[in-house]
Amino acid sequence: MALLCFVTFLVGLLFLHPAQLVRAQYLQDYTGQTQAGSFHQTWFYQPRWNDPPVPVFDFNDGPHKISVYLVYNCFYMKDICRNADNFFATPRGQNMHPRSSSGLGPRTFGFDFNNRYRARNRGRHTCPDASATRPWRANHTCLEPDQQTVMRHDGPWFSTALEPGTTTNTKIHDTGPNGQIIPSNVRYSCDEFPPKSFVEGGDGVDLSTPSNTRCAALRCSPAGVFPTVKAEQDWQGLAHGGLRLELIMENNPATFFGFDKTNSIALFNLGMINVQDGIAAKKGITFEDIHEFMTAGHGNETLISAHHSPEEEFSSMVSSFNQMPQMEGMKSPMAWSFDGELDRNNARHCKDHHNEKPRNMHGDGAREAHVATRNVPDSTITPLLKRATPQDLEEAQEIVEKALAESSKLNALRLAQPLRNTYGIKKAAVNNLQVDNSTTNEDVTPLLHITTQIAKAAALVAEADSVVAGGNITKRAVSAGTFLACPQFITSLEAYADLLIGNDPAYKVFRNVLDYGVVGDGITDDTKAIKSAMINGTRCGEKCNGSTTKNAIVYFPPGKYLISTTIAMPFGTQVIGDANLRPTLVASPKFIANFYRQIRNIVIDITQAGANISALHYQVAQATSLQNVELVAKAGSTQIGMYAENGSGGQISDVTFTGGGIGLYGGNQQFTAQRLTFNGCTTGVQVIWDWGWVWKSVKMTNVKIGFRLVSDDGSGNIGSVSILDSSFKNVGTAVVITPPSSAIGSGSTGVVLENVAFSGVSTAIADTAGKTILAGSKSVIGHWALGPIYAGSTTSRSFQQGGKVGNYVRRSTLLDPKGAYFERAKPQYENRPIGDFVHLKDLGALGDGTTDDTVAFQRALYSTLGKILFVDAGSYILTSAITIPSGAKIVGETWSQLVASGSYFENASKPQVLLKVGNVGDIGNVEMQDLLFTTCGATAGLILVQWNIAAASAGSAALWDCHARTGGATGTKLTPAECPPVTSGINQGCSAASLMMHITTLASGYFENMWLWGADHMLDDPDLTSPSNDMVQTSIYIARGFLIESTKASWLYATASEHAVFYQYNFNGASNVFTGMIQTESPYFQPTPPPPAPFAAVVGLFPGDPSYSCATGNEFSGCDESWGVIITKSENIFIAGAGIYSWFSTYAQTCIDTQLCQKALILLTSNKASVRIQNLITIGAKYMAVMDGKGITAVSNLNVKSHPFWSQITILDVGSTGPQFNDLIWIDPALWKMDQPKFTCVPPCHVKIPPWTGATSTVNYPLMTVSSGTWTSTITQAPIIISQWVFEIVTLTQDGTNNKHKRQGFASFIPILATTPFWPSVIYTGVDGATTATAPSIPFPTPPASPLVGSFPKRWWNPEIGIMNDPTVLECTYAFDFSCLPNPYLVGGDGSLTSPGFPDFYDENWEEPLTICPAPSSTTSTTSTSTTKATTTTTIAEQATESPLKQGNPAINKVECYKKGENTEHVRMESAASSFCNSISKSSLKGKMIKSNEYPFAYNGGFGTVTIRISLEILKDTCEFVYDEKTCKQYLSVPTDSCDCGGINNKHGGTVSNNCLQWRIDPELSG
């Protein structure tokens, strides 16, 4: 029923009138759901009809039953409480939550942490400011009929009246005992209840339920007035800020997963009391047994004082153990939690062993084991040896010996002439176009065909050999490890994963090898049983080209599995071993042939097998991975760990190679290898061919040759390698290449070493002729490159023979603590208990490819926060946007498919997101793996993935092995049947997406092994068995590939984007991005139609879209085919390798060898510093890249002069609009703790010395005059307190003569203080009520010779040349630095530099005090002792008459100069005099009286504060001063200009007097 209610709610909002949708605001209620079998209510909040539901947090569900409360004290907050009482008396106030009233109390509210948008918008609706068409003040007159007494921090104000003539609702000023005016510094402003930060605030989704509004007091003190006044709206704002902080503090990540302090909703209770106790508001927590809990020190209460001014407020927040009485209506709301009953259903009887004993990776019994259940009766599993006769064994041995001899010979021939891609040229055909851009060579030796007879014989011999070796035939118990080993979890996998896969109800996706007769004792031969698990059902096997409906997981529990012959893995198979106790596959001594393809968490041991055997045969393309595998071979043998001689992309990670002749032998178009370890191999890696390969975090130990980059025939032609963050220990030669050559087309290998460590290495790089290219004497190579380079322009090409290129400095935000580029292995949750894994299909989703699973999937994401959502194999139809909230952890099963379908995604002019990972501005954690994002039908307006979340820490928002696929598969309705490969015109109804993936501006993430693919052919083989099946091509249109706008640290390892119309990668205004190898292909159908067709009508819809100015003859317009990569207005982008290809021109390939498939592949425009591309490979285009309007031709950089004529650049430093590199080195502030600070850097170094905090001084803020029309005002601001002293950047160079590092330029130095380059801004309110930020234009003063407090440092800093920059911190880590300030950055009233509000303790009313009440025009003193407010009346006579009163006689003026005490500058004296003269212009200046005023200023070049006191005293009752501005200023100029005549400034002031008047101007030190 709860689900029905939720759906009805969504549908109800859809039918709002269009006019309402334009003006509609936010819902003011929640949707509740109760999980089956649970009494707990789960709350969601959906702000608007098209917004995703937001989870509502109730901390009453925690272990201590916390109920957060907020209490208003109505003795001090009188009008706010009256406003609340008025609201509670309304029908809505008496029934605030009609949708959720059964679970929420009458005084329960939801605090909305989205103050940036939702809270602010609510406030602007209920209390519109002066910028609105109808501001609140225009519709609501203050005073209220029942206006309450105004309470300030110093007590009640004497009157509720307004100051006469006020335009800001300023309260009337008071008069002191001596007649001086006491400003109220308070005005009336709009108070709304419920407030804007409450969900219940605003005016409702249909504008019919607005908050109550009322005039309530708020401070409006001018700048520089101390102490700052505080009134009830100030207390309320501070109380709400304290409530916000309390709710954040109570969010225990171990209990409340997914809490987001920028977007979540949290419930609390409101109470109101009336007590004169000095506390205006309280917030805190109550408990079931509050006394006991608080006595234990767990409780806290924050008090908002009614007497302290704001600058004292934070220090007034004290802990208290006073019990807060439960207030009426403060009912604890029902708890939000994941339904515990669901845990029990999934986890019953599953014991968790993860913490019992230390982990043993080989599963040799280090932990207690229990027997995993199987579906095959043990009685049916009998070892072959028990059933065989001696004659059977003898015959089997003879068969095996013959097979071994033949297999060894064939394997050796294959190694000598491996299978590899060949790139034949195809001409276009009209019909039945076939994939793809490559084939394989046919002149290779076939491997041994293992017949049934050979397999049976090998199995029997394997068992016999194991017994002879000392084993026994007693079956060993198979240990249970991770969640996959739990019988109940396996049962549920079988129940759910086998539904409706490929329309075959009998097909099994999940296969536990135990169910197929496997024993796993290391003695019984398990080959046949494992093969049965692999091929059960109709699978896509050896002769099959592909399938999307026959995927399978083959699971190996911990154990030792004896293997006697090759086990082939069908297409779409994931072999997964237990992550805690990895199973071992042991090759028998008579093992015949090889293993195949992708596996995870497996040990393969071939040490007992014969020669020329490889543990793993791994021929792969995109969307493949290998993880957490160990390949063990016999040391010193000809065995090979991995044989991967052919492929077109992919990724391997976390693999250990032990022993053998070669650890990894292979070749591939482009590949990424991460976190590989080689121990005791004769040769670690031999690459026999490649175009680009990135090797990251490779460790080689006790290896003769590390990398042998030489083809199988010794001819070279290895395109390029990047070796990053790797180490070689006890290695003969780290890298061997063929002799390099600068000649174009010579096949020279491009090499980059970066952050590579050597220990016990004889030679770092040598060629096959024996020449040492780089010695192994250096312990670390920071950067070394060999090959063609471009140094920032298209004309700066050179051939680098080896050495450092440029001064590219790694961005510290992208690094781990050791200085390596950050990476994170795919999590397997091996230490999480079984109850933490929840099936999506247990939560109502079907995944059957037809049912709409949108609501069920969204609900599941929220309800499983804190757990792992297991997306069972299937196709989940989603018809609207899904939000993946912060805290989500999602694991797919054989690439579970999330399918966009329906009209919601069809409008290309109004794109809609399928998967929204977080909301814009979110900061948090997300983990996703093994998912496929795809489509069904024409969805031209689809954005498959929009990544909004920013990672809370490096790698905390991430995905692994997730891919996008549009079309080309069964069920997509975008296959050759609907979208044939056309060579003219456009396929109608075949536009599949607007954008495949978007990383938005505020987002960041970690992405490993991700392929974004627009289908160019049909993946599914029609009958799965015939090798002659044609993989027919298809014309499907996707507008954009991968748009990256992130400015925060992000990592892309092993990513590819293919076949989009506009571009494949687009870095638009991006920064701080690391990529490993990236790969692209242009659409095969282009230029038929040419871009932007068929999306011409929506060009410019997304930031960074190409302009498509398709002028004739413009080769750089991109109007023929898509851009492979666009980089625009970006900085700090590092691409470790790039394979950018154009294979076709309207399905024909005759264009490849002449580089005429398209004009240009990469567009580089208006970029900033530090954009670098390493090992760039292009094929098929005339220009490799266009950089700021000029092209880099492919023919100038040809690597080979044979098909497919690829071009290669080792280093391309992209041109910059400013400096070429961001090379500042930020030194760790901890060095200031050293008597002699010392650091190392790689020269040339540009060093940031951390700020000094051991001194304090002040800088006076200059006067500023602002105006608008006839309105003019002078802005004064309190002095700025400086406690962070910034230093000038230090540049260190070296003398590189004879390649010797010398100390020249690296001498010790004392840092020099830097001058602040600009002033902070202030915000003022203009005559029209609008707020504006402005800053002084005069230069900031230079640092003083000595500070007011403390001292400046005089210690020497000692730089040293090193192999790393150390110790360093991230950019902008310093508490203050000029280059890291926000724009604008503001100066607070107390001189602190800040942005409005606080990150956590947030004053929601921060904008209101920006409206300043005008200061009183003057202070009038008379001899009267009246305490009533003085008034001044000016009478204008109808006819002028001569006054009988005397005027002062300037001729007898007497000047008295003070000459000592405080002094100030002339300009301030003059300014104060002008202000005083203006203030008395309308006063009656007759009879004995005094007029005086004070003017605070900065002085003395900017340091200190001063107040200038000015007075005019009329000395006799018979005297008067007839006002004249010029005369007034002349009088006051006398003690200014006639005293202190030694210079313009340093004015002490004085008096000037005569027979009637005495004028005084006196600068005094401000208190």
Salt bridges, closest charged atoms under 4 A:
ASP51 OD2 - ARG48 NE 3.34
ASP79 OD1 - ARG214 NE 2.92
ASP112 OD2 - ARG118 NE 2.76
ASP112 OD2 - ARG122 NH2 2.84
GLU144 OE2 - HIS140 NE2 2.62
ASP146 OD2 - ARG82 NH1 2.82
ASP146 OD1 - ARG214 NH1 2.98
ASP154 OD2 - ARG152 NH2 2.69
GLU200 OE2 - HIS97 NE2 2.75
ASP203 OD2 - HIS125 ND1 2.84
ASP234 OD1 - ARG219 NH1 2.72
GLU246 OE1 - LYS283 NZ 2.79
ASP277 OD2 - LYS282 NZ 4.00
GLU313 OE1 - LYS230 NZ 2.63
GLU341 OE1 - ARG344 NH2 2.29
ASP343 OD2 - LYS867 NZ 2.90
ASP352 OD1 - HIS354 ND1 2.21
GLU356 OE2 - LYS351 NZ 3.85
GLU356 OE2 - HIS353 ND1 2.95
GLU368 OE2 - LYS351 NZ 3.75
ASP378 OD1 - ARG374 NE 2.83
ASP378 OD2 - LYS475 NZ 3.02
GLU398 OE2 - LYS402 NZ 3.75
GLU406 OE1 - LYS409 NZ 3.54
ASP465 OD2 - LYS590 NZ 3.66
ASP498 OD2 - LYS508 NZ 3.97
ASP504 OD2 - LYS550 NZ 3.84
GLU630 OE1 - HIS362 NE2 3.40
GLU630 OE1 - ARG582 NH2 3.30
GLU645 OE2 - ARG414 NH1 3.74
GLU645 OE1 - HIS617 NE2 3.04
ASP654 OD1 - ARG675 NE 2.81
ASP712 OD1 - ARG420 NH2 2.40
ASP725 OD2 - LYS696 NZ 3.05
ASP725 OD1 - ARG810 NH1 2.66
GLU754 OE1 - HIS783 ND1 3.44
GLU754 OE2 - ARG810 NE 2.95
GLU823 OE1 - ARG675 NH1 2.92
GLU823 OE2 - LYS696 NZ 2.82
GLU830 OE2 - ARG359 NH1 3.72
ASP836 OD2 - ARG832 NE 2.70
ASP836 OD1 - LYS867 NZ 3.92
ASP872 OD1 - HIS839 ND1 2.49
GLU927 OE2 - ARG824 NH2 2.69
ASP930 OD2 - ARG600 NH1 3.63
ASP930 OD2 - LYS826 NZ 3.00
ASP961 OD2 - LYS826 NZ 2.82
GLU1008 OE2 - ARG675 NH2 3.19
ASP1016 OD1 - HIS1017 ND1 2.76
ASP1016 OD2 - HIS1059 ND1 3.50
GLU1045 OE1 - HIS998 NE2 2.80
GLU1081 OE1 - HIS1059 NE2 2.82
ASP1105 OD2 - ARG1040 NH2 2.88
GLU1115 OE2 - LYS1159 NZ 3.73
GLU1115 OE2 - LYS1182 NZ 2.82
ASP1153 OD1 - HIS1203 ND1 2.41
ASP1213 OD1 - ARG1172 NE 2.67
ASP1223 OD2 - HIS1246 NE2 3.40
GLU1360 OE2 - LYS1238 NZ 3.88
GLU1371 OE2 - ARG811 NE 3.15
ASP1377 OD2 - LYS1248 NZ 2.83
ASP1400 OD1 - ARG244 NH1 3.80
ASP1400 OD1 - LYS261 NZ 3.04
GLU1404 OE2 - HIS240 ND1 2.90
GLU1407 OE2 - ARG120 NH2 2.63
GLU1408 OE1 - ARG187 NH2 2.85
GLU1465 OE1 - ARG1468 NE 3.09
GLU1494 OE2 - ARG1509 NE 2.88
GLU1525 OE2 - LYS1529 NZ 3.10
ASP1537 OD1 - HIS1466 NE2 2.81
ASP1540 OD1 - HIS1548 ND1 3.05
ASP1562 OD2 - ARG1560 NH2 2.86
GLU1564 OE1 - ARG1509 NH1 1.96
GLU1564 OE2 - ARG1560 NH2 3.44
